Structure formats: C-alpha cells, structure tokens
Amino acid sequence: MCIHDGDNPDTIVGKIQSPTVRQLFEDWDERKRGSPLPGWDTFDPIDLKYILGNLVLLDVERSDPFKFRYRVFGSKVAAQRGYDLTGKYVDEVPAAERRAFLIEQYTVIAESGSPLHAIRDVRQDGRKFHHEILSLPLASDGRTVDKILVAVVPIDSPVWL
C-alpha cells in the first residue's frame, strides 16, 4: 500500500496517521514564517527530540542530475535498515531498485518544493516493514530547496520504536 501526496500541504495533514509525524509537519509549517519554505536553521534538534531517531536529513546538490547526501541518518532508521548512511550519497543505498526510487522521489521534492507523504510497505531481508514517511523540503533562502527532512515512522510495528 502506498499513498503519495505532493502538491498541497493541506491534503497531506489530513492523511497523516502518526501523531509524531503530524507534529513534525506542524513544526515545519510553523517555521515558514511567511516564506514558501523554512530553512534547516529554523529548527533546533532539541525541539525535535520527540522524533529525532526517526529522522533523515539530506543535503541537496543542485547539479544535473541532482545529488543527495545523507547529512543525518537517524539511529532508529539505521537500526531497522541494518546500515547507517550518514555522510554517504543516496547513490550508495545498497538495493538498486530502492536507490532509483529514492532519487526519483527526492528529485521531485527538490524541483517542486512540495512535501511528500507516503504510507509504504518495504521488504528487506525477508522482513516487511509498514511505515509512514513524511518528506519536507527546506530552503535556507526560503525558496530553493537545499535540504530535505524525512521522517520514517513505523505503523503497527513495535520493532524499532
């Protein structure tokens, strides 16, 4: 099952299932302060302690094609995945099909400046993980996406809470 919304933030908020993911979306929206997008500098990691281990932060390199580097790969995400990609590029994600999917999704976010919400089942090492993902564009100038903040939160699974 997969639900994606990337055009209108108002449609996303109504579909968010996790209270923690909803809180992150509200924090992001509040930090816009009249700009189309907030910058990473408007967040204090201490304010995100409620979801910190479930966060991934990517730098967006505006080349052709875009390149995405993991600045932070949350501890809970790393434990679930079985690897930590902090400091590495999305090009280094082990599974080729997953790598292509992520590059496509992050490119859409970087180009559009729109958040993306998904509820997905991901299979890895014979296990199935059902989780909610919220990807939020960030822009230090308020307009040009230079980072993407991603929350990966399990649904109906205590495996990596």
N, C-alpha and C positions, 0 to 999 in steps of 0.2 A: 504494500500500500504506500502510495506517495502522493502527497498534496503539496503543490507549489503555488505560492503567490508572490509575485514580484513587482506588481505595478502600483498598488495602492496600500499604503500602511494601514488605512482604516479597515481593509478587508483582512489583513493579517491578524490584527489584535483580536478579532472575534473568533479566530480559529486556533489560537494558542491554547494548548491544554494544560501545560505545566505552569503553576503559579510563579515559579522561579524564572521561567522563560518570559512570562508576561511582565514580571518586574524588570528584567533586563530591557525589554522593549520600551517600557515606560521610562526607564532611566535614560535610554538613548534618545527617545523623543523629547524629553525634557531638556536635554543638553543642547538641542539645536539652537535654542535662544534666538530665533529669527533667521537663522541661516538654513539653507536646504539640508545641510548635514553637519553633525557635530564632529569635532576633531578628537583624536585619542587623548589629547592633553586636557580635555574637559572631564575625563574620568580619573578617579583616584582608585588604584587597585584595592585599597582598604574598603572602599564603598562597594566593591564587587565580591567581597568575601563570601557572600551567600551562594555564589556560583563559580568562583574562581577556578576550581579544579576541572570544571566542565567547559572552560573557555579555550578557544584557539584564536590567536591574533596573527594576522598575515600582513606583511608589507606588500604593497602593490608596486611593481616596477613597470612603468608605462613605456615599455618597449614594444616592438612589433614582432612577434606576438607578446602580449602581457606575460610577465613572470611573477610568481607569487612565492614569497619566502615566509616560512613559519617563524615568527618572532617569539611566540609562546605556543606551546603545545601542552595544554592542561594535563595535570597529573592523572586525573581520572580518565581522561580520553586516552592518554598513553597506556595506562594500565589495561583498559579494555581492548585497545588495538594490539598491544604487545610490543609496541615500539614508540620511541619519542622522536619526533621530527623537528624539535626546536633547532633553529638555525639552518635548516635544510629547505630546499625548494620543493614545491608540490611535484615537480618532475621526478623527485626521489621517492614518492609513495610506492611501496613495493608492488601492489597489484596494478597492472597496466590499465585495465578497464576502469578501476576506481580513479586512477590518476587522470585519465582523459575526462571522466565525468566531472571531477573537481575543477579542473582547469576550465572546462566549459561553464560551469556554474559561477566560478569566481570572475570570469571574463564578463559574463552578463551583468553581475553586480558592479564591477568596475566601470563598465561602459554606461550603464543606466543610472547608477547612483540610487537604485532602489533596493530595499531589503528583500530578503528571500526567506520564506518559511517552508519547511518540509517536515512530513512525518514519514519516516522510512524504516524499512527492514533491511538490514545489511547482514550478509552472511560472511563469516570469517572463520577459518579453521574449523569448519563443520558446525559452528555455532551461529545462531540467529540473534541479532540484536535489534530491538524495536526502539527507536528513539525519535525525539523531536529535535529539529535543528532550526536555529534562527541565525541568519547571516545578515549582519548590519554593516553598511558602508560607512566609512569615516573619512573626513577630509579636513586636513589642517587649514585649508583656505576656505572651508565652508561649502565648496562646490566640487572640487576634483578629488575623486576617491584615491587615497593613498594608503589606506589600511582597510582591512575587513575583520570585524569581530564576529566570531562564530561561537554560539552556544550549542553544545551537544549533550542532551539530557535524556536519560533512559525513560521509557514508558513501560509500566507494568513489569519491571525487572529490577530486583534489588542487587543485581550482580555488581554494579560499580557505582552505587550511590555514595 
